[in-house]
């Protein structure tokens, strides 16, 4: 009996010591109210951090320094790099020129990240309609034309070719160096000037456009003279974070969109970035573009059933790829706005598992909105 009592006392003492240790490391309110949400099996022990930017107080955390697969949350970093190095007011011009040869034109571009050959997208989003240049130059509607081009993405040329084919115009396209394009060009027929980078960023963040995000990230790399491969993008994004005062230890980048399963970033890095850019006008378009819970963009259908009281109080970027379901941004509770990142990259890669992870995130943030933490 004495031995049993001693064992029981030892167990109680161990529990007390463990509890005191935990309380010294994590805010009490997080343990009391958020613990079951942070440790939800549906999130599979995510990289997670929720912070009050005003005093740096940690509201909840779980392995915040661990490197995780960010999915489209990476767009927050690529957009920040583009705004930082390229600038929010930067625009891109694309022009078409006549040459000395009939039925032959030159298109000189500046790698506009948001050109389109889709008229619906152009009218809806303000993207510049590339086929309109050819229409203005080929006024006689010749059925076969030759176009030399520089400063255009190959995908945009392919889309232009398809557009012309639908109009029964055969386009022969030949890429040339910028100097050669200038030599061939004679008189400018028409030109298009893009919306500023800030507007592109709003669209990227709101609708998670992978192509545009990747192009913006690579535009930042080119601005610095780096290659647009993994090495160059990682250098670019790390330099941007360093200049913004954000610790990006371990950051690995393979694209600007977040599609690669090899990308790595910590929740700590993401939250630190969110705090740095929140009230900086250079990066205002990121916050302006963030989907709002239950109302806009990729969060339109979130929180409606999982946490209705959080509708309108969460501004965040979402993402998913394979085993990773993520969200990062800001959550409001009264007059307080917390910065957060949830990078759950251990999710079973099924539709139902991903939806359960999203619901768990919604409920966790709903607790914050309620002020029950």
C-alpha positions as CSV (number, residue, x, y, z in Angstrom):
1,X,0.0,0.0,0.0
2,X,2.9,2.3,0.9
3,X,4.7,1.6,-2.3
4,X,1.5,2.2,-4.3
5,X,0.9,5.6,-2.5
6,X,4.5,6.6,-3.3
7,X,4.0,5.8,-7.0
8,X,0.8,7.8,-7.1
9,X,2.5,10.8,-5.5
10,X,5.4,10.6,-7.9
11,X,3.0,10.5,-10.8
12,X,1.1,13.5,-9.5
13,X,4.3,15.4,-9.0
14,X,5.4,14.5,-12.6
15,X,2.1,15.8,-14.0
16,X,2.5,19.0,-12.0
17,X,6.1,19.5,-13.2
18,X,5.1,18.9,-16.9
19,X,2.2,21.3,-16.6
20,X,4.3,24.0,-15.0
21,X,6.9,23.6,-17.8
22,X,4.2,23.9,-20.5
23,X,2.7,27.0,-18.8
24,X,6.2,28.6,-18.8
25,X,6.5,28.1,-22.6
26,X,3.0,28.7,-24.0
27,X,0.5,31.4,-23.0
28,X,-2.1,30.1,-20.5
29,X,-5.1,31.2,-22.6
30,X,-3.8,29.2,-25.6
31,X,-3.6,26.1,-23.4
32,X,-7.0,26.6,-21.9
33,X,-9.0,27.4,-25.0
34,X,-7.0,26.7,-28.2
35,X,-5.1,23.6,-27.2
36,X,-7.7,21.1,-28.5
37,X,-7.9,23.0,-31.8
38,X,-4.2,23.4,-32.3
39,X,-3.8,19.7,-31.5
40,X,-6.7,18.5,-33.6
41,X,-6.0,15.2,-35.4
42,X,-7.4,16.8,-38.5
43,X,-4.5,19.2,-38.6
44,X,-1.9,16.5,-38.0
45,X,0.5,18.6,-35.9
46,X,0.9,21.6,-38.2
47,X,3.5,24.3,-38.1
48,X,1.4,27.0,-36.5
49,X,1.8,30.4,-34.9
50,X,-0.7,33.1,-33.9
51,X,0.7,36.4,-32.6
52,X,-0.6,39.8,-31.3
53,X,1.6,42.2,-33.4
54,X,1.2,45.0,-30.9
55,X,3.2,43.3,-28.2
56,X,4.5,40.2,-29.9
57,X,2.5,38.0,-27.5
58,X,2.1,34.4,-28.7
59,X,-1.5,33.3,-28.5
60,X,-0.9,29.8,-29.8
61,X,1.9,27.9,-31.4
62,X,3.0,24.5,-32.6
63,X,6.5,23.9,-34.0
64,X,6.5,27.4,-35.5
65,X,10.2,27.1,-36.6
66,X,9.7,23.8,-38.4
67,X,10.0,23.9,-42.2
68,X,6.8,23.0,-43.9
69,X,5.3,22.8,-47.4
70,X,3.5,26.2,-47.8
71,X,1.4,25.6,-50.9
72,X,-0.1,28.9,-52.1
73,X,0.7,30.7,-48.9
74,X,4.1,31.1,-50.6
75,X,2.4,33.7,-52.8
76,X,2.6,36.0,-49.8
77,X,6.4,35.9,-50.1
78,X,6.6,36.0,-53.9
79,X,4.2,39.0,-53.9
80,X,6.2,40.8,-51.2
81,X,9.4,40.2,-53.2
82,X,7.8,41.6,-56.4
83,X,6.4,44.7,-54.6
84,X,9.7,45.2,-52.8
85,X,12.1,44.9,-55.8
86,X,9.9,45.6,-58.8
87,X,7.6,48.2,-57.1
88,X,3.8,48.5,-56.8
89,X,3.6,51.2,-59.5
90,X,5.6,49.3,-62.1
91,X,3.7,48.8,-65.5
92,X,4.6,46.8,-68.6
93,X,4.3,48.0,-72.2
94,X,3.8,45.8,-75.2
95,X,3.8,47.3,-78.7
96,X,3.4,46.1,-82.3
97,X,5.4,47.6,-85.2
98,X,5.2,47.5,-88.9
99,X,8.3,46.3,-90.8
100,X,9.6,46.8,-94.4
101,X,8.0,43.5,-95.4
102,X,4.3,43.2,-96.0
103,X,2.3,40.8,-93.7
104,X,5.2,41.0,-91.3
105,X,5.2,42.6,-87.8
106,X,7.3,42.9,-84.7
107,X,5.9,42.7,-81.2
108,X,8.2,44.2,-78.6
109,X,7.2,43.4,-75.1
110,X,8.6,43.8,-71.6
111,X,7.5,40.4,-70.2
112,X,4.1,41.7,-69.0
113,X,3.1,39.0,-66.4
114,X,-0.6,39.5,-67.0
115,X,-1.2,39.6,-70.8
116,X,-4.0,37.4,-72.0
117,X,-5.6,36.1,-75.2
118,X,-8.9,35.5,-73.4
119,X,-11.3,38.4,-74.1
120,X,-13.5,37.5,-71.1
121,X,-10.6,37.6,-68.7
122,X,-9.4,40.9,-70.2
123,X,-12.8,42.5,-69.7
124,X,-13.3,41.1,-66.2
125,X,-9.9,41.7,-64.7
126,X,-8.3,44.5,-66.6
127,X,-5.7,42.2,-68.2
128,X,-4.4,43.5,-71.6
129,X,-5.8,41.7,-74.6
130,X,-2.8,40.6,-76.7
131,X,-4.8,39.7,-79.9
132,X,-6.0,43.4,-80.1
133,X,-2.5,44.4,-81.2
134,X,-2.5,42.1,-84.2
135,X,-6.0,43.2,-85.1
136,X,-4.9,46.9,-85.1
137,X,-1.9,46.0,-87.3
138,X,-3.5,43.5,-89.6
139,X,-6.4,45.8,-90.6
140,X,-6.9,44.0,-94.0
141,X,-7.4,40.7,-92.2
142,X,-4.7,38.9,-94.1
143,X,-4.9,35.1,-93.6
144,X,-1.2,34.6,-93.1
145,X,1.1,36.8,-91.2
146,X,4.7,36.6,-89.7
147,X,5.4,38.0,-86.3
148,X,8.9,38.5,-84.8
149,X,8.8,39.0,-81.1
150,X,10.8,39.7,-78.0
151,X,9.9,40.2,-74.4
152,X,6.9,37.8,-74.4
153,X,6.3,34.6,-72.6
154,X,6.1,31.5,-74.8
155,X,2.8,30.6,-73.3
156,X,1.4,33.9,-74.3
157,X,2.6,33.4,-77.9
158,X,1.0,30.0,-78.0
159,X,-2.3,31.4,-76.8
160,X,-2.1,34.2,-79.4
161,X,-1.5,31.6,-82.1
162,X,-4.6,29.7,-81.0
163,X,-6.6,32.9,-80.9
164,X,-5.6,33.8,-84.5
165,X,-6.2,30.2,-85.7
166,X,-9.8,30.5,-84.5
167,X,-10.1,33.6,-86.7
168,X,-8.7,31.6,-89.6
169,X,-5.4,33.5,-89.5
170,X,-2.2,31.5,-89.7
171,X,0.5,33.1,-87.6
172,X,4.1,32.3,-88.1
173,X,6.0,33.4,-84.9
174,X,9.8,33.8,-84.5
175,X,11.5,34.8,-81.3
176,X,14.4,37.3,-81.7
177,X,16.6,39.1,-79.3
178,X,15.5,42.6,-78.3
179,X,18.2,44.3,-80.4
180,X,17.1,42.4,-83.5
181,X,13.5,43.3,-82.8
182,X,14.4,47.0,-82.7
183,X,16.3,46.7,-85.9
184,X,13.3,45.1,-87.7
185,X,10.7,47.5,-86.3
186,X,9.8,50.6,-88.3
187,X,6.7,52.4,-87.1
188,X,4.7,51.7,-84.0
189,X,1.1,50.7,-84.9
190,X,-0.3,50.2,-81.4
191,X,0.7,49.4,-77.8
192,X,-0.8,48.1,-74.5
193,X,0.2,49.2,-71.0
194,X,-0.6,46.9,-68.2
195,X,-2.2,47.7,-64.9
196,X,0.4,48.3,-62.1
197,X,2.0,45.5,-60.2
198,X,-0.1,46.4,-57.2
199,X,-3.3,45.4,-59.1
200,X,-1.7,42.2,-60.3
201,X,-0.8,41.4,-56.6
202,X,-4.4,41.9,-55.5
203,X,-5.6,39.4,-58.1
204,X,-2.9,36.9,-57.2
205,X,-3.8,37.0,-53.6
206,X,-7.5,37.0,-54.0
207,X,-7.8,34.2,-56.6
208,X,-4.4,32.4,-56.1
209,X,-3.4,32.7,-59.8
210,X,-0.4,30.4,-60.1
211,X,0.9,31.6,-63.4
212,X,0.8,35.3,-62.4
213,X,2.4,34.6,-59.0
214,X,5.2,32.6,-60.6
215,X,5.9,35.4,-63.1
216,X,5.9,38.1,-60.5
217,X,8.3,36.2,-58.4
218,X,10.6,35.7,-61.4
219,X,10.3,39.4,-62.3
220,X,11.8,40.2,-58.9
221,X,14.6,37.8,-59.5
222,X,15.4,39.3,-62.9
223,X,15.3,42.8,-61.3
224,X,18.2,41.7,-59.1
225,X,20.1,40.0,-61.9
226,X,19.4,36.5,-60.6
227,X,18.4,33.4,-62.5
228,X,14.7,32.5,-62.5
229,X,15.4,28.9,-61.3
230,X,15.2,27.5,-57.8
231,X,18.5,29.0,-56.8
232,X,17.7,32.4,-58.1
233,X,14.2,32.5,-56.6
234,X,15.5,31.4,-53.2
235,X,18.2,34.1,-53.3
236,X,15.6,36.7,-54.3
237,X,13.0,35.8,-51.6
238,X,15.6,35.5,-48.9
239,X,17.1,38.9,-49.8
240,X,13.6,40.4,-49.7
241,X,12.9,38.9,-46.3
242,X,16.3,40.0,-45.0
243,X,15.8,43.6,-46.1
244,X,12.3,43.6,-44.5
245,X,13.8,42.3,-41.2
246,X,12.2,38.8,-41.5
247,X,14.1,35.7,-40.4
248,X,13.8,33.3,-43.3
249,X,16.1,30.6,-42.0
250,X,15.6,27.4,-44.1
251,X,13.5,29.0,-46.8
252,X,13.6,26.9,-50.0
253,X,11.9,28.0,-53.2
254,X,11.3,26.1,-56.4
255,X,8.6,28.4,-57.9
256,X,6.8,31.6,-57.2
257,X,3.3,30.0,-57.0
258,X,3.7,27.4,-54.2
259,X,2.8,24.5,-56.5
260,X,6.0,22.7,-55.9
261,X,6.0,20.1,-53.0
262,X,9.6,20.9,-52.5
263,X,9.1,24.5,-51.3
264,X,9.8,25.0,-47.5
265,X,9.1,27.8,-45.1
266,X,8.2,28.1,-41.4
267,X,5.1,29.5,-39.8
268,X,7.4,31.9,-37.9
269,X,8.7,33.4,-41.2
270,X,5.2,33.8,-42.6
271,X,3.9,35.5,-39.5
272,X,6.9,37.8,-39.2
273,X,6.4,38.9,-42.8
274,X,2.7,39.5,-42.2
275,X,3.6,41.8,-39.2
276,X,6.2,43.7,-41.2
277,X,4.1,44.5,-44.2
278,X,0.7,45.1,-42.5
279,X,1.0,48.9,-42.2
280,X,3.6,49.5,-45.0
281,X,2.0,51.2,-48.0
282,X,4.4,49.5,-50.4
283,X,2.6,46.2,-49.6
284,X,-0.9,47.5,-49.1
285,X,-2.1,45.5,-52.2
286,X,-1.4,42.3,-50.3
287,X,-3.9,43.1,-47.5
288,X,-6.3,44.6,-50.0
289,X,-6.3,41.4,-52.0
290,X,-6.6,38.9,-49.1
291,X,-9.8,36.9,-49.3
292,X,-12.3,37.6,-46.5
293,X,-13.8,34.7,-44.7
294,X,-17.2,33.8,-46.0
295,X,-17.3,36.7,-48.4
296,X,-14.6,36.9,-51.1
297,X,-12.1,35.0,-53.2
298,X,-10.9,31.6,-52.1
299,X,-12.5,32.1,-48.7
300,X,-16.0,32.7,-50.1
301,X,-17.4,29.4,-49.0
302,X,-15.4,29.0,-45.8
303,X,-16.7,29.7,-42.3
304,X,-20.3,29.6,-43.4
305,X,-21.0,26.4,-41.5
306,X,-17.8,25.9,-39.5
307,X,-17.6,29.2,-37.7
308,X,-20.4,31.6,-38.9
309,X,-19.4,34.3,-36.3
310,X,-16.0,34.6,-38.0
311,X,-17.5,35.7,-41.3
312,X,-15.9,39.0,-42.3
313,X,-13.3,38.7,-39.5
314,X,-10.6,36.6,-41.2
315,X,-8.4,38.1,-44.0
316,X,-6.2,35.3,-45.3
317,X,-4.4,33.5,-48.1
318,X,-5.2,29.9,-48.5
319,X,-3.4,27.0,-50.2
320,X,-3.2,23.3,-50.7
321,X,-1.1,20.8,-52.6
322,X,-0.9,17.1,-52.1
323,X,-0.6,16.5,-48.3
324,X,-0.4,20.2,-47.4
325,X,-3.4,22.4,-46.5
326,X,-2.5,26.0,-45.4
327,X,-3.8,29.4,-44.5
328,X,-2.1,32.6,-43.3
329,X,-3.2,36.1,-42.7
330,X,-5.0,38.1,-40.1
331,X,-7.9,37.3,-37.7
332,X,-9.8,40.0,-35.8
333,X,-11.1,39.9,-32.3
334,X,-12.8,43.2,-31.3
335,X,-10.2,45.9,-31.9
336,X,-7.3,43.5,-32.0
337,X,-5.9,41.9,-35.1
338,X,-3.7,38.9,-34.8
339,X,-1.3,37.6,-37.5
340,X,-1.3,33.9,-38.0
341,X,0.0,31.0,-40.1
342,X,-1.2,27.4,-40.2
343,X,0.9,25.1,-42.3
344,X,-0.6,21.6,-42.1
345,X,1.5,19.5,-44.4
346,X,0.9,16.0,-42.9
347,X,-2.7,15.7,-44.2
348,X,-3.8,12.5,-45.9
349,X,-4.1,13.5,-49.6
350,X,-7.8,12.9,-50.0
351,X,-10.6,15.4,-50.6
352,X,-12.3,14.5,-47.3
353,X,-9.1,14.9,-45.3
354,X,-8.3,18.2,-46.8
355,X,-11.8,19.5,-46.1
356,X,-11.6,18.3,-42.5
357,X,-8.3,20.2,-42.1
358,X,-9.9,23.3,-43.5
359,X,-12.9,23.0,-41.1
360,X,-10.5,22.6,-38.2
361,X,-8.7,25.8,-39.2
362,X,-11.9,27.6,-39.4
363,X,-13.0,26.6,-36.0
364,X,-9.7,27.4,-34.5
365,X,-9.9,30.9,-35.9
366,X,-13.5,31.1,-34.8
367,X,-12.3,30.7,-31.2
368,X,-10.0,33.7,-31.7
369,X,-12.8,35.8,-33.1
370,X,-15.0,34.9,-30.1
371,X,-12.3,36.0,-27.7
372,X,-12.4,32.7,-25.9
373,X,-8.6,32.4,-25.8
